[in-house]
Amino acid sequence: MALTRHPWRRRATGTLAVLVVAPILGVAILWPLTPGVANADQLVRTHLSAFHSADLIVLPRPDRVAQALIATEDSRFFQTPGIDPVSVVRAGVGTVTGSSDTGAATLEQQLAKNLYFPQDDGLVVKVQEAELALQLDAHYSKNDILRMYLADVYFGHGFYGLPAAANGYFGVTPAQLSWAQASMLAGLVQAPSAYDPIDHLSTGRLRQRHVLDRLVATHALSAAQADAAFAAPLGLR
């Protein structure tokens, strides 16, 4: 009896090989051209100085914005080495199939882009961002990465960094932020202008609800706690 051939299996195997081999080759080729990350802290301070913003010396306690950020942007943050293999494969599949699901960047990748390639894009830059993310994870603790990210990221309305955003939106320090306020701020990093609660409160509230739902999904909050946070006043200035 003749064997049945399955062309789709060959195509699938070939596609899988490309998804695995191509990123490795890209990293190997571009690694010597990619800058190091020993100056990451200095870059954060330089950036903040340009906008007259205060640095975030240590993570606030409680670190509610960091928890909300991880739940929403990078739920496997503490388990990955700077890049998320699941997202890498999803991004590769999206590229091959033309799907809009191209995977999510880790917090390390986002920090690498903010510090080293804020105005650049394209495949080569994406590979270098991934390399820098690996370097950041190897060179700094996870808490330091969170601190630099929160110190540098733009929260909209002219507020760079968590201290400026906490004070500018709510008149409090980062450690004084309620869950209502922290979930609002964490939602801003994806699209600061679109979700700005001063100019676009209704849209910002929808994003806040999504962040709170992610906090429930990752077991940081109970459903009742998330509902209470959503019902609580924001105290916008």
C-alpha angles and dihedrals in degrees: 000000000000118000116249112239121218110201090181090063091056091048091048092049091049092049092049090051091052092049091052102037102038096061091047092052091046092052092047093050097045100037095091090051096049118096122239124250103227088107096052094109091048091050090053092052092046091050093049092047090056089058096037091243127149120247122242102237096182135005111270120248114256092033097201096152091053091051092048091046093052092047092051106032107026116006092175092051096125094045101049131076095231097294126059113231091204092055092044091057091044090051091050092050090048091052093050096043098036091240120158089227099093098157130255127276117239120239088257091055091048091049091048090053093047093050104035110018108024094146100031133086140163136095097294092051091047090055091048091048088054090050091049090048090056090048093048091052092049096044101042137039119251090250091054090050090051091047094051092045093051092043094053108031122105116243098184133252090070094300115136115187132008098277091055093045095047091050097037097050101030110011093239139107120257091257091055096055115123121220088257091056095039093052090050092051094046090054092055098068093074094057111357098181097042094049098037102141093209096055100023107025098158092052091044090052091054089053090047090055090053091052091050091049089053090051088055092046091053092045095243090121135019119240089252092052091049092050090049091050092050091050094047119100116260096214094217113188 
